[in-house]
């Protein structure tokens, strides 16, 4: 008796062919970033403090134009709104990257999500890149909204010839802050500690960024000038001023931001943790108590 084979049929022991190729690197990152954006938009509290809160402060500052000295006076005679808009755009970039990433990644770690990711075929770096990519999208969207508000309602002029310098500056600053935000999670011990520690970092950055260096001791001013937000502000403000010569790229400040980004990247490579640190601390304390009880016996 002879058997006929159906054309295209598989032999009993032949392997099943793959139905598709493994996704490319850009495809993995884009999909993860889109997934993280959906999670972000479904969290009203995160959306408020990342997007709405900085926008409200920005509008309030432009409306009331607070007095007091700050380093923005160095860029006179331009109007205050013309100088303050890029400064608050820089602040929004930091909030959408460093602050938001530090809190979100810490929460996912402490809830065991990062540990579960390790057991999936998804590369670990792709998951982290998705977090970073979504934060960069939010940062650029917030920059655009602030620029539109400043232009339409406060008479901020756009220096079109300096737009490439502004885009490059925001890209370098956002990348540096994103790396620092992910690296910061290494020394945040628990989910409850994430808000106060990240907000403390934000406060230090904000204070040093707008500190009038001429009115403080030289050593304090020198330390303040090292922080990355100060460099981002001083690199971004000239791209909004008519007296700035094209192309308007502040290479010294961009170099300082790149160094901070490398520091953050080194922190991610050597210090990033995938396991919940609260559980690790509880397990360690249990081991110590067990050893102490054995010693007493």
C-alpha positions as CSV (number, residue, x, y, z in Angstrom):
1,X,0.0,0.0,0.0
2,X,1.4,3.4,-1.0
3,X,0.7,6.6,0.7
4,X,0.5,9.9,-1.1
5,X,2.0,13.0,0.4
6,X,0.2,16.3,0.4
7,X,2.3,18.9,-1.3
8,X,3.9,21.1,1.3
9,X,3.1,18.7,4.2
10,X,5.7,18.3,6.9
11,X,7.5,15.1,7.8
12,X,6.6,13.8,11.3
13,X,10.0,14.6,12.7
14,X,10.7,17.8,10.8
15,X,10.8,21.1,12.8
16,X,7.9,23.5,12.6
17,X,9.0,26.5,10.6
18,X,8.9,29.9,12.3
19,X,5.9,32.0,11.4
20,X,7.9,35.2,11.4
21,X,11.3,36.8,12.0
22,X,12.5,38.1,15.3
23,X,11.5,41.8,15.5
24,X,14.2,44.3,14.7
25,X,15.8,46.5,17.3
26,X,13.8,49.7,16.3
27,X,10.6,47.7,16.2
28,X,11.2,46.4,19.7
29,X,12.0,49.9,21.1
30,X,9.0,51.6,19.3
31,X,6.6,48.9,20.5
32,X,7.8,49.2,24.1
33,X,7.8,53.0,24.0
34,X,4.2,52.9,22.7
35,X,3.2,50.5,25.5
36,X,4.8,52.7,28.2
37,X,3.0,55.7,26.8
38,X,-0.3,54.0,27.1
39,X,0.4,53.2,30.7
40,X,1.5,56.7,31.3
41,X,-1.7,58.2,29.8
42,X,-3.9,55.9,31.9
43,X,-2.3,57.2,35.1
44,X,-3.9,60.7,35.7
45,X,-1.6,61.5,38.6
46,X,1.6,60.9,36.6
47,X,0.2,62.9,33.7
48,X,-0.7,65.8,35.9
49,X,2.6,66.1,37.7
50,X,4.7,65.5,34.5
51,X,2.7,67.6,32.1
52,X,0.0,69.8,33.6
53,X,1.9,70.9,36.8
54,X,5.0,72.3,34.9
55,X,2.7,74.0,32.4
56,X,0.7,75.7,35.1
57,X,3.9,77.0,36.8
58,X,5.2,78.1,33.5
59,X,2.1,80.2,32.7
60,X,2.0,81.6,36.3
61,X,5.6,82.7,36.1
62,X,5.1,84.4,32.7
63,X,1.9,86.1,33.9
64,X,3.3,87.5,37.2
65,X,6.9,87.9,36.2
66,X,8.4,87.5,39.7
67,X,11.1,89.9,40.8
68,X,14.4,89.0,42.4
69,X,17.7,88.4,40.8
70,X,18.6,85.3,38.9
71,X,21.1,84.4,36.2
72,X,18.5,85.1,33.4
73,X,19.5,88.8,33.8
74,X,22.7,87.9,32.0
75,X,20.7,87.6,28.8
76,X,19.2,91.1,28.9
77,X,18.0,93.2,27.1
78,X,15.6,90.6,25.8
79,X,12.1,90.5,27.4
80,X,11.7,88.4,30.5
81,X,9.2,86.0,28.7
82,X,11.7,85.5,25.9
83,X,14.4,84.4,28.4
84,X,12.1,82.5,30.8
85,X,10.4,80.3,28.2
86,X,13.5,78.2,27.2
87,X,14.5,78.1,30.9
88,X,11.2,76.4,31.9
89,X,11.3,74.2,28.8
90,X,14.6,72.9,30.2
91,X,13.0,72.3,33.5
92,X,10.1,70.5,31.8
93,X,12.6,68.2,30.0
94,X,14.2,67.3,33.3
95,X,10.9,66.5,34.9
96,X,9.7,64.4,32.0
97,X,12.9,62.4,31.9
98,X,15.0,62.3,35.1
99,X,12.2,62.7,37.7
100,X,9.5,60.6,35.9
101,X,11.9,57.8,34.9
102,X,13.3,57.5,38.4
103,X,9.9,57.1,39.9
104,X,8.4,54.9,37.2
105,X,11.3,52.4,36.9
106,X,11.5,52.2,40.7
107,X,7.8,51.4,41.0
108,X,8.0,48.7,38.3
109,X,11.1,47.2,40.0
110,X,9.5,47.1,43.5
111,X,6.3,45.6,42.2
112,X,8.2,42.7,40.6
113,X,7.5,43.7,37.0
114,X,11.2,44.0,36.1
115,X,11.8,40.6,37.6
116,X,9.1,39.1,35.5
117,X,10.5,40.7,32.4
118,X,13.7,38.7,32.9
119,X,11.7,35.5,32.3
120,X,10.3,36.6,29.0
121,X,11.9,36.5,25.5
122,X,11.9,40.3,25.4
123,X,15.5,41.6,25.8
124,X,15.9,43.5,29.1
125,X,17.5,46.5,27.4
126,X,14.5,46.8,25.1
127,X,12.2,47.1,28.1
128,X,14.3,49.9,29.6
129,X,14.7,51.6,26.2
130,X,10.9,51.6,26.0
131,X,10.7,53.5,29.3
132,X,13.3,56.0,28.0
133,X,11.7,56.4,24.6
134,X,8.3,57.1,26.1
135,X,9.8,59.8,28.4
136,X,11.5,61.4,25.5
137,X,8.2,61.6,23.6
138,X,6.6,63.2,26.6
139,X,9.5,65.7,27.0
140,X,9.3,66.8,23.3
141,X,5.5,67.1,23.4
142,X,5.7,69.2,26.5
143,X,8.4,71.4,24.9
144,X,6.2,72.0,21.9
145,X,3.1,72.9,24.1
146,X,5.2,75.4,26.1
147,X,6.6,76.9,23.0
148,X,3.1,77.3,21.5
149,X,1.7,78.8,24.7
150,X,4.6,81.2,25.0
151,X,4.3,82.2,21.3
152,X,0.5,82.7,21.2
153,X,-0.2,84.3,24.5
154,X,3.0,85.9,25.7
155,X,4.6,87.2,22.5
156,X,7.6,84.9,22.5
157,X,9.4,85.2,19.2
158,X,10.8,82.1,17.5
159,X,14.3,82.5,16.0
160,X,13.9,80.2,13.1
161,X,17.6,80.3,12.2
162,X,18.4,78.9,15.7
163,X,15.8,76.0,15.7
164,X,18.4,73.3,14.7
165,X,20.5,74.4,17.7
166,X,17.5,74.2,20.0
167,X,16.5,70.8,18.8
168,X,20.0,69.5,19.2
169,X,20.3,71.0,22.7
170,X,17.0,69.4,23.9
171,X,18.0,66.0,22.4
172,X,21.4,66.0,24.3
173,X,19.8,67.3,27.5
174,X,16.9,64.8,27.4
175,X,19.2,61.9,26.8
176,X,21.5,62.9,29.6
177,X,18.6,63.3,32.1
178,X,17.1,60.0,31.0
179,X,20.3,58.2,31.7
180,X,20.6,59.9,35.1
181,X,17.0,59.1,35.9
182,X,17.4,55.3,35.3
183,X,20.8,55.4,37.2
184,X,19.1,57.1,40.1
185,X,17.0,54.0,40.8
186,X,20.0,52.2,42.0
187,X,20.0,54.1,45.3
188,X,16.3,54.3,45.8
189,X,15.5,51.6,48.3
190,X,11.8,51.2,48.0
191,X,8.6,52.4,46.2
192,X,7.7,54.7,49.1
193,X,11.1,56.3,49.1
194,X,10.9,57.2,45.4
195,X,8.8,60.4,45.6
196,X,10.8,62.1,48.3
197,X,14.2,61.2,46.9
198,X,13.4,62.1,43.3
199,X,11.8,65.4,44.4
200,X,14.8,66.2,46.5
201,X,17.0,65.7,43.4
202,X,14.7,67.9,41.4
203,X,14.8,70.6,44.1
204,X,18.6,70.6,44.1
205,X,18.8,70.8,40.3
206,X,16.2,73.6,40.2
207,X,17.9,75.7,42.9
208,X,21.4,75.4,41.3
209,X,20.0,76.1,37.9
210,X,18.5,79.5,38.8
211,X,21.0,80.5,41.5
212,X,22.4,84.0,40.9
213,X,26.1,83.1,40.8
214,X,27.2,86.7,41.2
215,X,25.5,87.0,44.6
216,X,26.8,83.8,46.3
217,X,30.3,82.7,47.4
218,X,32.6,81.7,44.7
219,X,32.8,78.0,45.8
220,X,29.0,77.7,46.0
221,X,28.6,79.3,42.6
222,X,31.2,76.9,41.1
223,X,29.4,73.9,42.5
224,X,26.0,75.2,41.2
225,X,27.5,75.6,37.7
226,X,28.4,71.9,37.6
227,X,24.8,70.5,37.7
228,X,23.3,69.4,34.4
229,X,20.1,71.5,34.5
230,X,22.2,74.7,34.7
231,X,24.0,73.6,31.5
232,X,20.8,72.8,29.7
233,X,19.3,76.2,30.6
234,X,22.4,78.1,29.6
235,X,22.6,76.2,26.3
236,X,18.9,76.6,25.5
237,X,18.2,80.2,26.3
238,X,20.6,81.7,23.6
239,X,18.6,79.7,21.0
240,X,15.6,82.0,21.7
241,X,17.5,85.4,21.6
242,X,17.8,87.6,18.5
243,X,21.3,88.7,19.5
244,X,22.7,85.1,19.2
245,X,24.7,84.4,16.1
246,X,23.9,81.4,14.1
247,X,24.1,78.4,14.4
248,X,23.8,79.2,18.2
249,X,25.1,75.8,19.5
250,X,26.7,76.1,22.9
251,X,29.3,73.4,22.5
252,X,30.8,73.8,26.0
253,X,27.4,73.3,27.8
254,X,26.5,70.4,25.4
255,X,29.8,68.8,26.2
256,X,29.1,69.0,30.0
257,X,25.6,67.5,29.4
258,X,27.2,64.7,27.4
259,X,29.6,64.0,30.3
260,X,26.6,63.8,32.7
261,X,24.9,61.4,30.3
262,X,28.0,59.1,30.3
263,X,28.0,59.2,34.1
264,X,24.3,58.2,34.1
265,X,25.0,55.4,31.5
266,X,27.8,54.1,33.7
267,X,25.5,54.1,36.6
268,X,22.9,52.1,34.7
269,X,25.5,49.5,33.5
270,X,27.1,48.9,36.8
271,X,24.3,49.7,39.3
272,X,20.9,49.0,37.8
273,X,18.9,46.4,39.8
274,X,16.2,44.2,38.6
275,X,15.1,42.7,41.9
276,X,12.8,44.5,44.4
277,X,15.1,46.0,46.9
278,X,12.4,46.1,49.7
279,X,12.2,42.3,49.5
280,X,16.0,42.0,49.4
281,X,16.2,44.1,52.5
282,X,13.6,42.1,54.3
283,X,15.3,38.8,53.4
284,X,18.6,40.1,54.6
285,X,17.1,41.2,57.9
286,X,15.5,37.8,58.3
287,X,18.9,36.1,57.7
288,X,20.5,38.4,60.3
289,X,17.8,37.6,62.9
290,X,18.1,33.9,62.2
291,X,21.9,34.0,62.6
292,X,21.5,35.9,65.9
293,X,19.1,33.4,67.2
294,X,21.4,30.6,66.3
295,X,24.3,32.4,68.0
296,X,22.3,32.7,71.3
297,X,21.6,29.0,71.3
